[in-house]
Amino acid sequence: MKQVAWIAMAGLLAVAPALLAEDEPDVSACLVVTADFNRDGIPDLAEVATGDPASPRSLTVLLGQPDGGFHFAGADLQLGKDPKSLVVGDFNGDGYPDLLVGDGEGAVTELLGDGTGRLVSQGEIAHLGSVSAIAVADFNHDGTLDVAIADSQDSLVTVLLGGAKGSFRQVWSFPLPVRGKVFRVFTADFNGDGLPDLAVTNDEDASLQVMLSNGNGTFTYAPKLSKLVDPNAHCAT
């Protein structure tokens, strides 16, 4: 249940800064997730500033305090130049929250937590054409978290199954509905069978593609639950 809470809150916090930045262009946007990184029972924050891709970005951990404030954990972890997605979960099964950072240039970097607030980079677990969003769930019901990654450059969603000690292996991919557009991927049980499914959306035309889980890391398109907008359609003038 802790994994689910981390993932749900991460999605909410990642959206809020983007909305703020849209309303106030001068405000620097951030990717933010929350988890108890130092196991003191108080929620902490991990954040990555986004913006000018000309220089590398860094990840900062802020430890929650009893008075509601936050304390800088003491180290900035260097990342790529164009971070697009930040997700949290216990990827190596040690009971401590870890992070994955997806970069617009395609790198997916894993950072493992040690339970004190410190995160150690394990390097890239995958390198795709790009990363626009990452969804986290146990897609094959083996007790280990897996990920689905939206790759707008190659127009694919790629599924990586989690393994021992935070390892991942690519098992399957499926095409995005339309090439040349940025899509995001989310996970939930859309048909009530107890298996996490995927929803693929974009911000331009409100397209929605639902993929139902087969329970093994692959998915089947569900046309009755989907709403795909024909890219060639247009309104009469």
C-alpha positions in Angstrom: 0.0 0.0 0.0 2.9 2.4 0.6 4.1 1.9 -3.0 0.6 2.9 -4.2 0.5 6.0 -2.0 4.0 7.1 -3.2 3.0 6.7 -6.9 -0.4 8.5 -6.5 1.0 11.5 -4.7 3.9 11.7 -7.1 1.5 12.1 -10.0 -0.4 14.9 -8.3 2.7 16.8 -7.4 4.3 16.5 -10.8 1.3 18.1 -12.5 0.9 21.0 -10.1 4.2 22.8 -10.9 3.5 22.5 -14.6 0.2 24.3 -14.2 1.8 26.9 -12.1 4.5 27.5 -14.7 1.9 27.8 -17.4 0.1 30.6 -15.5 3.3 32.3 -14.4 6.0 32.0 -17.1 8.8 33.4 -14.9 8.4 30.6 -12.3 10.8 27.7 -12.7 9.0 24.4 -13.0 9.8 21.3 -11.0 9.2 17.6 -11.1 8.3 16.7 -7.5 7.5 13.4 -5.7 7.0 12.6 -2.0 8.0 9.6 0.1 9.4 8.9 3.5 13.1 8.7 2.4 14.6 8.6 5.9 11.9 6.5 7.6 11.0 8.9 10.4 7.3 8.8 9.6 7.3 12.3 8.1 6.8 12.8 4.3 9.9 14.1 2.4 10.3 15.6 -1.0 12.5 14.9 -4.0 12.5 17.5 -6.7 14.2 18.2 -10.1 14.1 21.7 -11.5 13.3 21.8 -15.2 13.9 24.6 -17.7 16.8 25.5 -19.8 18.2 22.3 -21.3 21.6 23.9 -22.0 22.9 22.7 -18.7 22.5 19.5 -16.6 19.9 19.5 -13.9 20.1 18.2 -10.4 17.9 16.3 -8.0 17.4 17.6 -4.5 16.0 15.7 -1.4 14.3 17.8 1.2 13.6 16.0 4.5 10.3 16.8 6.3 10.4 18.2 9.8 7.9 17.9 12.6 7.0 21.6 12.3 6.0 21.2 8.7 9.3 22.6 7.3 11.9 20.9 5.2 15.6 20.4 5.7 18.1 20.1 2.7 19.4 16.5 2.8 23.0 17.6 2.0 23.7 16.6 -1.7 22.5 17.4 -5.2 22.6 14.5 -7.6 23.5 15.4 -11.2 21.1 14.3 -13.9 20.6 14.9 -17.6 19.8 18.1 -19.3 16.1 17.6 -20.0 14.3 15.7 -17.2 10.7 15.0 -18.1 9.4 12.4 -15.6 10.2 11.6 -12.0 8.6 8.5 -10.3 9.0 6.9 -6.9 8.7 3.3 -5.7 10.6 0.5 -4.0 12.3 -0.9 -7.1 14.9 -3.2 -5.4 12.6 -4.6 -2.7 14.5 -3.4 0.4 11.6 -1.4 1.9 13.1 2.0 1.0 11.7 4.4 -1.6 13.8 4.7 -4.8 13.5 7.0 -7.8 13.5 6.8 -11.6 14.2 9.9 -13.7 13.3 10.0 -17.4 15.1 12.4 -19.7 13.9 13.9 -22.9 17.0 12.6 -24.6 15.9 9.0 -23.7 17.9 8.1 -20.5 16.1 6.4 -17.6 18.3 6.7 -14.5 17.7 4.8 -11.3 18.5 6.2 -7.8 18.3 3.8 -4.9 17.4 5.0 -1.4 19.3 3.7 1.7 16.6 4.7 4.3 18.5 7.7 5.6 17.5 10.2 2.9 20.5 9.5 0.7 20.0 8.3 -2.9 22.7 6.6 -4.9 22.7 6.6 -8.7 22.8 3.2 -10.3 23.2 4.6 -13.8 20.8 4.0 -16.7 18.4 1.1 -16.6 17.4 1.9 -20.2 18.0 4.3 -23.0 15.1 5.0 -25.4 14.5 7.6 -28.1 13.0 9.9 -25.5 11.0 9.9 -22.3 7.9 11.9 -21.9 6.2 10.0 -19.0 6.7 6.9 -16.8 4.0 4.8 -15.2 4.8 2.4 -12.3 2.9 -0.8 -11.3 3.4 -4.5 -10.8 2.3 -5.5 -14.3 3.1 -9.3 -14.1 2.1 -9.8 -10.4 5.5 -11.1 -9.2 5.7 -8.7 -6.3 8.3 -6.4 -8.1 7.5 -3.0 -9.5 7.6 -2.6 -13.3 7.5 0.5 -15.5 5.8 1.6 -18.8 7.6 4.5 -20.6 6.1 6.8 -23.2 8.7 7.5 -25.9 7.4 10.2 -28.2 10.6 10.2 -30.3 10.2 6.6 -31.4 6.4 6.7 -31.0 6.3 3.8 -28.6 5.3 2.8 -25.1 8.0 0.4 -23.8 7.4 -2.0 -20.8 10.3 -2.9 -18.5 9.8 -5.7 -16.0 11.5 -5.3 -12.6 14.0 -7.9 -11.4 16.4 -8.6 -8.5 18.2 -5.7 -6.8 16.5 -3.0 -8.9 17.3 -4.4 -12.3 14.9 -4.1 -15.3 14.5 -5.9 -18.6 12.6 -4.8 -21.7 9.8 -7.2 -22.6 7.4 -5.5 -24.9 6.3 -2.3 -26.6 3.3 -1.0 -28.5 3.0 2.0 -30.9 1.5 5.3 -29.8 -1.7 6.3 -31.5 -0.2 9.1 -33.5 3.4 9.8 -34.5 4.9 13.2 -33.9 2.9 14.1 -30.7 3.9 14.0 -27.1 1.9 11.3 -25.2 1.8 10.5 -21.5 1.1 7.1 -19.9 -0.8 6.3 -16.7 -1.8 3.1 -14.9 -5.0 2.0 -13.1 -7.3 -1.1 -13.1 -9.8 0.1 -15.7 -11.8 -3.1 -16.1 -11.9 -4.3 -12.5 -10.0 -7.6 -13.0 -7.3 -6.8 -10.4 -4.6 -6.1 -13.0 -3.0 -2.7 -13.6 -3.9 -1.4 -17.1 -2.5 1.5 -19.1 -4.0 4.7 -20.5 -2.2 6.8 -23.1 -3.2 10.4 -23.6 -2.0 13.6 -25.1 -2.8 17.3 -24.3 -3.5 18.4 -27.9 -6.7 16.6 -28.9 -7.8 14.7 -25.8 -7.1 11.3 -27.3 -7.3 8.3 -24.9 -6.0 4.9 -25.7 -6.7 2.2 -23.0 -4.6 -1.0 -23.0 -5.8 -3.8 -20.8 -3.2 -5.9 -19.0 -2.7 -9.6 -19.9 -1.0 -10.2 -16.6 2.5 -10.9 -18.0 3.7 -7.4 -19.0 1.9 -7.2 -22.3 -1.4 -5.4 -23.0 -4.4 -5.6 -25.4 -6.0 -2.6 -26.9 -9.5 -1.9 -25.6 -11.4 0.1 -28.3 -14.6 0.3 -26.2 -12.8 2.2 -23.4 -10.7 4.3 -25.8 -11.3 7.6 -27.6 -8.9 8.2 -30.4 -9.1 11.4 -32.5 -8.5 11.0 -36.2 -5.4 13.2 -36.9 -6.7 13.8 -40.4 -10.1 14.9 -39.2 -11.0 18.6 -39.3 -14.0 20.8 -38.6 -15.8 22.4 -41.5 -15.3 26.2 -41.8 
